[in-house]
Amino acid sequence: MDSNKAKQQKLQRRHGRVRSKVKGALAKPRLSVFRSSRGMFLQLIDDLSGQTLASVGVKEVKAAGKKIDLSREMGKLLAAKAKDKNIKRVVFDRGAYKYHGRVKAVAEGAREGGLEF
């Protein structure tokens, strides 16, 4: 088996374990984190209707600096967009990633911006 294919299968298995426990609704949407080597994307998703309520990409952040600092700012920006839509509580979906580094910085930034989870 190709090592990249095995890595993808492990990633999908971890993501499935997390997603089986995390569900979002309109009152408490899911804050989904997608991390790549080039950037990061955050979404607030209502799983019942299958709609994205708000999203933030790394290019929307005006600040420059380290990836962790950008991640914290992205969390704050998403929290501001959520406040505009009267969303105060969310469920955090870290995907297949560890709660460490950029993913943790997003969570801390969102909490600083006023989201509860």
A tleap script that builds the chain and sets N, CA, C and O, in Angstrom:
source leaprc.protein.ff14SB
mol = sequence {
  NMET ASP SER ASN LYS ALA LYS GLN GLN LYS
  LEU GLN ARG ARG HIE GLY ARG VAL ARG SER
  LYS VAL LYS GLY ALA LEU ALA LYS PRO ARG
  LEU SER VAL PHE ARG SER SER ARG GLY MET
  PHE LEU GLN LEU ILE ASP ASP LEU SER GLY
  GLN THR LEU ALA SER VAL GLY VAL LYS GLU
  VAL LYS ALA ALA GLY LYS LYS ILE ASP LEU
  SER ARG GLU MET GLY LYS LEU LEU ALA ALA
  LYS ALA LYS ASP LYS ASN ILE LYS ARG VAL
  VAL PHE ASP ARG GLY ALA TYR LYS TYR HIE
  GLY ARG VAL LYS ALA VAL ALA GLU GLY ALA
  ARG GLU GLY GLY LEU GLU CPHE
}
set mol.1.N position { 0.849 -1.181 0.000 }
set mol.1.CA position { 0.000 0.000 0.000 }
set mol.1.C position { 0.891 1.239 0.000 }
set mol.1.O position { 1.907 1.291 0.694 }
set mol.2.N position { 0.504 2.207 -0.768 }
set mol.2.CA position { 1.233 3.474 -0.843 }
set mol.2.C position { 1.150 4.198 0.506 }
set mol.2.O position { 0.098 4.205 1.145 }
set mol.3.N position { 2.247 4.797 0.931 }
set mol.3.CA position { 2.265 5.451 2.250 }
set mol.3.C position { 1.317 6.646 2.305 }
set mol.3.O position { 0.730 6.916 3.353 }
set mol.4.N position { 1.159 7.368 1.190 }
set mol.4.CA position { 0.223 8.498 1.177 }
set mol.4.C position { -1.218 8.027 1.312 }
set mol.4.O position { -2.030 8.662 1.985 }
set mol.5.N position { -1.524 6.913 0.670 }
set mol.5.CA position { -2.879 6.357 0.756 }
set mol.5.C position { -3.170 5.899 2.187 }
set mol.5.O position { -4.266 6.114 2.704 }
set mol.6.N position { -2.190 5.273 2.815 }
set mol.6.CA position { -2.365 4.828 4.195 }
set mol.6.C position { -2.551 6.022 5.123 }
set mol.6.O position { -3.362 5.970 6.048 }
set mol.7.N position { -1.810 7.085 4.882 }
set mol.7.CA position { -1.928 8.292 5.696 }
set mol.7.C position { -3.311 8.905 5.559 }
set mol.7.O position { -3.906 9.320 6.553 }
set mol.8.N position { -3.830 8.966 4.336 }
set mol.8.CA position { -5.171 9.504 4.104 }
set mol.8.C position { -6.236 8.649 4.783 }
set mol.8.O position { -7.201 9.181 5.333 }
set mol.9.N position { -6.066 7.328 4.749 }
set mol.9.CA position { -7.042 6.452 5.391 }
set mol.9.C position { -7.053 6.661 6.905 }
set mol.9.O position { -8.117 6.669 7.523 }
set mol.10.N position { -5.877 6.828 7.502 }
set mol.10.CA position { -5.806 7.084 8.937 }
set mol.10.C position { -6.469 8.418 9.273 }
set mol.10.O position { -7.185 8.525 10.268 }
set mol.11.N position { -6.231 9.432 8.443 }
set mol.11.CA position { -6.829 10.748 8.649 }
set mol.11.C position { -8.350 10.662 8.581 }
set mol.11.O position { -9.045 11.239 9.417 }
set mol.12.N position { -8.865 9.944 7.590 }
set mol.12.CA position { -10.317 9.810 7.445 }
set mol.12.C position { -10.916 9.037 8.617 }
set mol.12.O position { -12.019 9.355 9.061 }
set mol.13.N position { -10.212 8.033 9.120 }
set mol.13.CA position { -10.699 7.261 10.252 }
set mol.13.C position { -10.792 8.141 11.501 }
set mol.13.O position { -11.786 8.091 12.225 }
set mol.14.N position { -9.755 8.948 11.750 }
set mol.14.CA position { -9.778 9.860 12.902 }
set mol.14.C position { -10.894 10.885 12.767 }
set mol.14.O position { -11.599 11.173 13.734 }
set mol.15.N position { -11.054 11.433 11.568 }
set mol.15.CA position { -12.095 12.431 11.336 }
set mol.15.C position { -13.476 11.820 11.566 }
set mol.15.O position { -14.354 12.471 12.132 }
set mol.16.N position { -13.670 10.594 11.137 }
set mol.16.CA position { -14.950 9.914 11.340 }
set mol.16.C position { -15.272 9.723 12.806 }
set mol.16.O position { -16.423 9.863 13.219 }
set mol.17.N position { -14.248 9.399 13.602 }
set mol.17.CA position { -14.472 9.226 15.049 }
set mol.17.C position { -14.911 10.530 15.695 }
set mol.17.O position { -15.800 10.535 16.547 }
set mol.18.N position { -14.298 11.630 15.297 }
set mol.18.CA position { -14.656 12.923 15.868 }
set mol.18.C position { -16.045 13.342 15.408 }
set mol.18.O position { -16.860 13.793 16.213 }
set mol.19.N position { -16.316 13.193 14.105 }
set mol.19.CA position { -17.595 13.641 13.553 }
set mol.19.C position { -18.779 12.820 14.047 }
set mol.19.O position { -19.905 13.318 14.059 }
set mol.20.N position { -18.551 11.567 14.456 }
set mol.20.CA position { -19.664 10.765 14.959 }
set mol.20.C position { -20.185 11.317 16.283 }
set mol.20.O position { -21.330 11.064 16.658 }
set mol.21.N position { -19.345 12.068 16.987 }
set mol.21.CA position { -19.730 12.614 18.289 }
set mol.21.C position { -20.160 14.068 18.228 }
set mol.21.O position { -20.720 14.582 19.196 }
set mol.22.N position { -19.908 14.748 17.103 }
set mol.22.CA position { -20.152 16.189 17.001 }
set mol.22.C position { -21.222 16.452 15.948 }
set mol.22.O position { -21.053 16.098 14.781 }
set mol.23.N position { -22.310 17.067 16.360 }
set mol.23.CA position { -23.378 17.448 15.435 }
set mol.23.C position { -23.740 18.903 15.690 }
set mol.23.O position { -23.800 19.342 16.839 }
set mol.24.N position { -23.980 19.645 14.625 }
set mol.24.CA position { -24.349 21.046 14.755 }
set mol.24.C position { -25.798 21.266 14.372 }
set mol.24.O position { -26.343 20.543 13.538 }
set mol.25.N position { -26.416 22.252 14.972 }
set mol.25.CA position { -27.791 22.634 14.651 }
set mol.25.C position { -27.830 24.152 14.502 }
set mol.25.O position { -26.821 24.824 14.714 }
set mol.26.N position { -28.979 24.687 14.141 }
set mol.26.CA position { -29.083 26.131 13.939 }
set mol.26.C position { -28.825 26.884 15.244 }
set mol.26.O position { -28.180 27.932 15.235 }
set mol.27.N position { -29.320 26.360 16.361 }
set mol.27.CA position { -29.120 27.016 17.644 }
set mol.27.C position { -27.674 26.893 18.125 }
set mol.27.O position { -27.172 27.770 18.827 }
set mol.28.N position { -27.012 25.808 17.746 }
set mol.28.CA position { -25.633 25.548 18.182 }
set mol.28.C position { -24.873 24.915 17.010 }
set mol.28.O position { -24.698 23.697 16.978 }
set mol.29.N position { -24.418 25.732 16.044 }
set mol.29.CA position { -23.766 25.193 14.854 }
set mol.29.C position { -22.379 24.612 15.149 }
set mol.29.O position { -21.797 24.841 16.210 }
set mol.30.N position { -21.881 23.866 14.188 }
set mol.30.CA position { -20.578 23.220 14.297 }
set mol.30.C position { -19.510 24.139 13.722 }
set mol.30.O position { -19.625 24.599 12.586 }
set mol.31.N position { -18.468 24.406 14.509 }
set mol.31.CA position { -17.331 25.197 14.043 }
set mol.31.C position { -16.311 24.197 13.490 }
set mol.31.O position { -15.609 23.527 14.247 }
set mol.32.N position { -16.243 24.111 12.178 }
set mol.32.CA position { -15.384 23.150 11.501 }
set mol.32.C position { -14.059 23.796 11.129 }
set mol.32.O position { -14.027 24.924 10.636 }
set mol.33.N position { -12.962 23.075 11.369 }
set mol.33.CA position { -11.613 23.556 11.071 }
set mol.33.C position { -11.015 22.693 9.983 }
set mol.33.O position { -10.978 21.469 10.109 }
set mol.34.N position { -10.539 23.329 8.897 }
set mol.34.CA position { -9.764 22.630 7.865 }
set mol.34.C position { -8.414 23.306 7.782 }
set mol.34.O position { -8.321 24.513 7.560 }
set mol.35.N position { -7.384 22.530 7.960 }
set mol.35.CA position { -6.029 23.040 8.014 }
set mol.35.C position { -5.239 22.437 6.857 }
set mol.35.O position { -5.320 21.237 6.597 }
set mol.36.N position { -4.477 23.280 6.168 }
set mol.36.CA position { -3.583 22.785 5.133 }
set mol.36.C position { -2.231 23.455 5.300 }
set mol.36.O position { -2.063 24.301 6.178 }
set mol.37.N position { -1.279 23.092 4.479 }
set mol.37.CA position { 0.042 23.693 4.600 }
set mol.37.C position { 0.032 25.148 4.135 }
set mol.37.O position { 0.851 25.943 4.595 }
set mol.38.N position { -0.865 25.503 3.245 }
set mol.38.CA position { -0.938 26.872 2.721 }
set mol.38.C position { -1.833 27.781 3.533 }
set mol.38.O position { -1.606 28.990 3.579 }
set mol.39.N position { -2.831 27.233 4.166 }
set mol.39.CA position { -3.761 28.098 4.875 }
set mol.39.C position { -4.686 27.313 5.767 }
set mol.39.O position { -4.450 26.149 6.089 }
set mol.40.N position { -5.753 27.991 6.158 }
set mol.40.CA position { -6.720 27.398 7.068 }
set mol.40.C position { -8.091 27.973 6.754 }
set mol.40.O position { -8.205 29.130 6.347 }
set mol.41.N position { -9.119 27.178 6.940 }
set mol.41.CA position { -10.481 27.609 6.661 }
set mol.41.C position { -11.368 27.190 7.815 }
set mol.41.O position { -11.266 26.070 8.317 }
set mol.42.N position { -12.241 28.095 8.233 }
set mol.42.CA position { -13.176 27.847 9.317 }
set mol.42.C position { -14.591 28.043 8.801 }
set mol.42.O position { -14.848 28.939 7.996 }
set mol.43.N position { -15.507 27.205 9.265 }
set mol.43.CA position { -16.909 27.336 8.869 }
set mol.43.C position { -17.806 27.090 10.065 }
set mol.43.O position { -17.494 26.273 10.933 }
set mol.44.N position { -18.920 27.801 10.105 }
set mol.44.CA position { -20.013 27.491 11.024 }
set mol.44.C position { -21.076 26.796 10.205 }
set mol.44.O position { -21.614 27.374 9.261 }
set mol.45.N position { -21.386 25.550 10.560 }
set mol.45.CA position { -22.252 24.710 9.731 }
set mol.45.C position { -23.464 24.254 10.531 }
set mol.45.O position { -23.345 23.814 11.674 }
set mol.46.N position { -24.633 24.370 9.904 }
set mol.46.CA position { -25.868 23.792 10.434 }
set mol.46.C position { -26.039 22.439 9.758 }
set mol.46.O position { -26.392 22.375 8.580 }
set mol.47.N position { -25.792 21.358 10.490 }
set mol.47.CA position { -25.828 20.019 9.905 }
set mol.47.C position { -27.243 19.558 9.560 }
set mol.47.O position { -27.415 18.724 8.671 }
set mol.48.N position { -28.240 20.075 10.235 }
set mol.48.CA position { -29.612 19.645 9.963 }
set mol.48.C position { -30.078 20.090 8.582 }
set mol.48.O position { -30.736 19.330 7.872 }
set mol.49.N position { -29.736 21.330 8.195 }
set mol.49.CA position { -30.133 21.818 6.879 }
set mol.49.C position { -28.994 21.739 5.865 }
set mol.49.O position { -29.213 21.951 4.673 }
set mol.50.N position { -27.784 21.439 6.326 }
set mol.50.CA position { -26.650 21.320 5.427 }
set mol.50.C position { -26.159 22.654 4.889 }
set mol.50.O position { -25.659 22.722 3.767 }
set mol.51.N position { -26.296 23.712 5.673 }
set mol.51.CA position { -25.910 25.046 5.209 }
set mol.51.C position { -24.715 25.572 5.994 }
set mol.51.O position { -24.558 25.300 7.185 }
set mol.52.N position { -23.881 26.328 5.298 }
set mol.52.CA position { -22.788 27.041 5.941 }
set mol.52.C position { -23.310 28.418 6.332 }
set mol.52.O position { -23.771 29.179 5.481 }
set mol.53.N position { -23.236 28.737 7.621 }
set mol.53.CA position { -23.776 29.988 8.127 }
set mol.53.C position { -22.759 31.123 8.038 }
set mol.53.O position { -23.126 32.268 7.775 }
set mol.54.N position { -21.488 30.808 8.254 }
set mol.54.CA position { -20.415 31.807 8.160 }
set mol.54.C position { -19.112 31.074 7.885 }
set mol.54.O position { -18.940 29.920 8.280 }
set mol.55.N position { -18.198 31.751 7.205 }
set mol.55.CA position { -16.904 31.131 6.932 }
set mol.55.C position { -15.811 32.184 6.929 }
set mol.55.O position { -16.061 33.368 6.703 }
set mol.56.N position { -14.597 31.727 7.185 }
set mol.56.CA position { -13.421 32.591 7.193 }
set mol.56.C position { -12.267 31.822 6.568 }
set mol.56.O position { -12.039 30.653 6.879 }
set mol.57.N position { -11.547 32.496 5.684 }
set mol.57.CA position { -10.335 31.942 5.106 }
set mol.57.C position { -9.146 32.759 5.549 }
set mol.57.O position { -9.299 33.887 6.019 }
set mol.58.N position { -7.972 32.200 5.403 }
set mol.58.CA position { -6.768 32.870 5.878 }
set mol.58.C position { -6.518 34.171 5.115 }
set mol.58.O position { -5.870 35.075 5.642 }
set mol.59.N position { -7.016 34.280 3.897 }
set mol.59.CA position { -6.802 35.491 3.106 }
set mol.59.C position { -7.659 36.668 3.572 }
set mol.59.O position { -7.393 37.810 3.197 }
set mol.60.N position { -8.677 36.404 4.381 }
set mol.60.CA position { -9.527 37.470 4.896 }
set mol.60.C position { -8.891 38.220 6.062 }
set mol.60.O position { -9.309 39.329 6.396 }
set mol.61.N position { -7.883 37.615 6.674 }
set mol.61.CA position { -7.231 38.224 7.829 }
set mol.61.C position { -6.217 39.240 7.332 }
set mol.61.O position { -5.386 38.939 6.476 }
set mol.62.N position { -6.294 40.447 7.880 }
set mol.62.CA position { -5.428 41.539 7.439 }
set mol.62.C position { -4.033 41.469 8.061 }
set mol.62.O position { -3.073 41.969 7.474 }
set mol.63.N position { -3.908 40.857 9.240 }
set mol.63.CA position { -2.638 40.827 9.949 }
set mol.63.C position { -1.646 39.886 9.267 }
set mol.63.O position { -2.038 38.953 8.565 }
set mol.64.N position { -0.381 40.140 9.479 }
set mol.64.CA position { 0.671 39.272 8.972 }
set mol.64.C position { 1.465 38.758 10.157 }
set mol.64.O position { 1.537 39.413 11.198 }
set mol.65.N position { 2.053 37.601 10.000 }
set mol.65.CA position { 2.845 37.046 11.093 }
set mol.65.C position { 2.902 35.546 11.000 }
set mol.65.O position { 2.785 34.966 9.920 }
set mol.66.N position { 3.081 34.926 12.140 }
set mol.66.CA position { 3.168 33.471 12.203 }
set mol.66.C position { 1.791 32.848 11.993 }
set mol.66.O position { 0.760 33.500 12.159 }
set mol.67.N position { 1.804 31.582 11.626 }
set mol.67.CA position { 0.546 30.877 11.355 }
set mol.67.C position { -0.344 30.818 12.596 }
set mol.67.O position { -1.567 30.906 12.488 }
set mol.68.N position { 0.258 30.670 13.759 }
set mol.68.CA position { -0.536 30.593 14.986 }
set mol.68.C position { -1.231 31.926 15.264 }
set mol.68.O position { -2.387 31.951 15.686 }
set mol.69.N position { -0.525 33.030 15.025 }
set mol.69.CA position { -1.138 34.342 15.230 }
set mol.69.C position { -2.280 34.580 14.249 }
set mol.69.O position { -3.316 35.135 14.617 }
set mol.70.N position { -2.090 34.158 12.998 }
set mol.70.CA position { -3.156 34.285 12.005 }
set mol.70.C position { -4.368 33.435 12.400 }
set mol.70.O position { -5.512 33.851 12.216 }
set mol.71.N position { -4.112 32.252 12.940 }
set mol.71.CA position { -5.200 31.371 13.356 }
set mol.71.C position { -6.021 32.000 14.467 }
set mol.71.O position { -7.250 31.921 14.455 }
set mol.72.N position { -5.353 32.622 15.425 }
set mol.72.CA position { -6.072 33.292 16.524 }
set mol.72.C position { -6.946 34.425 15.975 }
set mol.72.O position { -8.086 34.596 16.409 }
set mol.73.N position { -6.414 35.197 15.024 }
set mol.73.CA position { -7.177 36.289 14.413 }
set mol.73.C position { -8.359 35.739 13.609 }
set mol.73.O position { -9.430 36.345 13.584 }
set mol.74.N position { -8.164 34.601 12.960 }
set mol.74.CA position { -9.273 33.990 12.221 }
set mol.74.C position { -10.395 33.591 13.162 }
set mol.74.O position { -11.570 33.767 12.839 }
set mol.75.N position { -10.044 33.054 14.322 }
set mol.75.CA position { -11.052 32.696 15.319 }
set mol.75.C position { -11.842 33.910 15.783 }
set mol.75.O position { -13.060 33.842 15.943 }
set mol.76.N position { -11.143 35.026 16.000 }
set mol.76.CA position { -11.815 36.259 16.412 }
set mol.76.C position { -12.731 36.781 15.310 }
set mol.76.O position { -13.837 37.248 15.584 }
set mol.77.N position { -12.263 36.699 14.056 }
set mol.77.CA position { -13.065 37.170 12.926 }
set mol.77.C position { -14.328 36.324 12.756 }
set mol.77.O position { -15.405 36.854 12.484 }
set mol.78.N position { -14.188 35.015 12.917 }
set mol.78.CA position { -15.359 34.144 12.816 }
set mol.78.C position { -16.343 34.430 13.944 }
set mol.78.O position { -17.556 34.396 13.737 }
set mol.79.N position { -15.823 34.712 15.138 }
set mol.79.CA position { -16.704 35.049 16.265 }
set mol.79.C position { -17.468 36.333 15.983 }
set mol.79.O position { -18.640 36.451 16.340 }
set mol.80.N position { -16.806 37.300 15.342 }
set mol.80.CA position { -17.489 38.557 14.998 }
set mol.80.C position { -18.592 38.304 13.972 }
set mol.80.O position { -19.677 38.876 14.077 }
set mol.81.N position { -18.322 37.451 12.979 }
set mol.81.CA position { -19.348 37.122 11.984 }
set mol.81.C position { -20.508 36.375 12.626 }
set mol.81.O position { -21.662 36.561 12.242 }
set mol.82.N position { -20.198 35.528 13.610 }
set mol.82.CA position { -21.250 34.785 14.303 }
set mol.82.C position { -22.119 35.722 15.130 }
set mol.82.O position { -23.333 35.533 15.206 }
set mol.83.N position { -21.514 36.728 15.748 }
set mol.83.CA position { -22.289 37.693 16.536 }
set mol.83.C position { -23.268 38.455 15.660 }
set mol.83.O position { -24.379 38.766 16.088 }
set mol.84.N position { -22.850 38.761 14.413 }
set mol.84.CA position { -23.750 39.449 13.488 }
set mol.84.C position { -24.981 38.607 13.177 }
set mol.84.O position { -26.046 39.147 12.877 }
set mol.85.N position { -24.838 37.290 13.248 }
set mol.85.CA position { -25.955 36.387 12.968 }
set mol.85.C position { -26.603 35.863 14.245 }
set mol.85.O position { -27.372 34.903 14.205 }
set mol.86.N position { -26.292 36.496 15.384 }
set mol.86.CA position { -26.851 36.144 16.693 }
set mol.86.C position { -26.536 34.707 17.099 }
set mol.86.O position { -27.392 34.012 17.645 }
set mol.87.N position { -25.329 34.271 16.836 }
set mol.87.CA position { -24.874 32.947 17.252 }
set mol.87.C position { -23.878 33.150 18.385 }
set mol.87.O position { -22.876 33.846 18.225 }
set mol.88.N position { -24.162 32.533 19.537 }
set mol.88.CA position { -23.290 32.683 20.693 }
set mol.88.C position { -22.639 31.373 21.110 }
set mol.88.O position { -21.548 31.376 21.680 }
set mol.89.N position { -23.303 30.249 20.830 }
set mol.89.CA position { -22.787 28.944 21.233 }
set mol.89.C position { -22.529 28.087 20.011 }
set mol.89.O position { -23.323 28.078 19.070 }
set mol.90.N position { -21.423 27.368 20.023 }
set mol.90.CA position { -21.059 26.482 18.922 }
set mol.90.C position { -20.535 25.163 19.479 }
set mol.90.O position { -20.263 25.038 20.673 }
set mol.91.N position { -20.399 24.186 18.588 }
set mol.91.CA position { -19.765 22.917 18.892 }
set mol.91.C position { -18.462 22.894 18.096 }
set mol.91.O position { -18.481 23.128 16.888 }
set mol.92.N position { -17.338 22.620 18.742 }
set mol.92.CA position { -16.034 22.686 18.081 }
set mol.92.C position { -15.710 21.352 17.430 }
set mol.92.O position { -15.688 20.316 18.095 }
set mol.93.N position { -15.457 21.383 16.115 }
set mol.93.CA position { -15.083 20.193 15.348 }
set mol.93.C position { -13.648 20.371 14.880 }
set mol.93.O position { -13.384 21.112 13.933 }
set mol.94.N position { -12.727 19.694 15.539 }
set mol.94.CA position { -11.312 19.832 15.211 }
set mol.94.C position { -10.925 18.976 14.020 }
set mol.94.O position { -9.784 19.039 13.563 }
set mol.95.N position { -11.847 18.182 13.513 }
set mol.95.CA position { -11.538 17.312 12.384 }
set mol.95.C position { -10.634 16.180 12.836 }
set mol.95.O position { -10.838 15.611 13.909 }
set mol.96.N position { -9.641 15.849 12.031 }
set mol.96.CA position { -8.702 14.783 12.370 }
set mol.96.C position { -7.444 15.340 13.008 }
set mol.96.O position { -6.471 14.611 13.201 }
set mol.97.N position { -7.452 16.634 13.341 }
set mol.97.CA position { -6.262 17.291 13.854 }
set mol.97.C position { -6.247 17.262 15.378 }
set mol.97.O position { -7.299 17.246 16.019 }
set mol.98.N position { -5.052 17.254 15.949 }
set mol.98.CA position { -4.914 17.322 17.397 }
set mol.98.C position { -5.314 18.718 17.871 }
set mol.98.O position { -5.172 19.698 17.139 }
set mol.99.N position { -5.813 18.795 19.096 }
set mol.99.CA position { -6.120 20.091 19.700 }
set mol.99.C position { -4.798 20.674 20.188 }
set mol.99.O position { -4.463 20.607 21.370 }
set mol.100.N position { -4.054 21.251 19.233 }
set mol.100.CA position { -2.696 21.706 19.504 }
set mol.100.C position { -2.306 22.682 18.407 }
set mol.100.O position { -2.746 22.531 17.267 }
set mol.101.N position { -1.502 23.663 18.720 }
set mol.101.CA position { -0.978 24.563 17.701 }
set mol.101.C position { -2.036 25.462 17.100 }
set mol.101.O position { -2.724 26.189 17.818 }
set mol.102.N position { -2.171 25.414 15.766 }
set mol.102.CA position { -3.092 26.311 15.065 }
set mol.102.C position { -4.540 26.031 15.408 }
set mol.102.O position { -5.345 26.959 15.487 }
set mol.103.N position { -4.888 24.771 15.613 }
set mol.103.CA position { -6.279 24.421 15.946 }
set mol.103.C position { -6.634 24.969 17.324 }
set mol.103.O position { -7.733 25.486 17.524 }
set mol.104.N position { -5.716 24.859 18.264 }
set mol.104.CA position { -5.942 25.400 19.597 }
set mol.104.C position { -6.029 26.922 19.555 }
set mol.104.O position { -6.826 27.520 20.277 }
set mol.105.N position { -5.211 27.548 18.709 }
set mol.105.CA position { -5.227 29.013 18.588 }
set mol.105.C position { -6.564 29.496 18.038 }
set mol.105.O position { -7.060 30.542 18.456 }
set mol.106.N position { -7.152 28.753 17.109 }
set mol.106.CA position { -8.473 29.104 16.579 }
set mol.106.C position { -9.506 29.068 17.700 }
set mol.106.O position { -10.320 29.982 17.832 }
set mol.107.N position { -9.470 28.017 18.501 }
set mol.107.CA position { -10.429 27.887 19.593 }
set mol.107.C position { -10.277 29.029 20.601 }
set mol.107.O position { -11.268 29.598 21.058 }
set mol.108.N position { -9.045 29.354 20.939 }
set mol.108.CA position { -8.809 30.444 21.887 }
set mol.108.C position { -9.264 31.786 21.319 }
set mol.108.O position { -9.848 32.598 22.036 }
set mol.109.N position { -8.997 32.021 20.028 }
set mol.109.CA position { -9.435 33.260 19.393 }
set mol.109.C position { -10.945 33.384 19.338 }
set mol.109.O position { -11.498 34.464 19.548 }
set mol.110.N position { -11.616 32.260 19.053 }
set mol.110.CA position { -13.085 32.278 19.003 }
set mol.110.C position { -13.658 32.553 20.400 }
set mol.110.O position { -14.652 33.265 20.539 }
set mol.111.N position { -13.030 31.987 21.423 }
set mol.111.CA position { -13.491 32.251 22.789 }
set mol.111.C position { -13.266 33.706 23.165 }
set mol.111.O position { -14.108 34.320 23.821 }
set mol.112.N position { -12.122 34.262 22.748 }
set mol.112.CA position { -11.856 35.675 23.016 }
set mol.112.C position { -12.866 36.578 22.315 }
set mol.112.O position { -13.219 37.648 22.810 }
set mol.113.N position { -13.326 36.114 21.136 }
set mol.113.CA position { -14.312 36.888 20.372 }
set mol.113.C position { -15.720 36.782 20.911 }
set mol.113.O position { -16.604 37.521 20.477 }
set mol.114.N position { -15.950 35.867 21.859 }
set mol.114.CA position { -17.259 35.778 22.485 }
set mol.114.C position { -18.039 34.499 22.236 }
set mol.114.O position { -19.163 34.371 22.722 }
set mol.115.N position { -17.485 33.552 21.498 }
set mol.115.CA position { -18.193 32.289 21.288 }
set mol.115.C position { -18.002 31.372 22.482 }
set mol.115.O position { -16.952 31.382 23.124 }
set mol.116.N position { -19.028 30.578 22.775 }
set mol.116.CA position { -18.967 29.627 23.887 }
set mol.116.C position { -19.031 28.222 23.341 }
set mol.116.O position { -19.881 27.900 22.511 }
set mol.117.N position { -18.112 27.374 23.820 }
set mol.117.CA position { -18.152 25.934 23.520 }
set mol.117.C position { -17.346 25.171 24.533 }
set mol.117.O position { -17.256 23.946 24.455 }
savepdb mol mol.pdb
quit
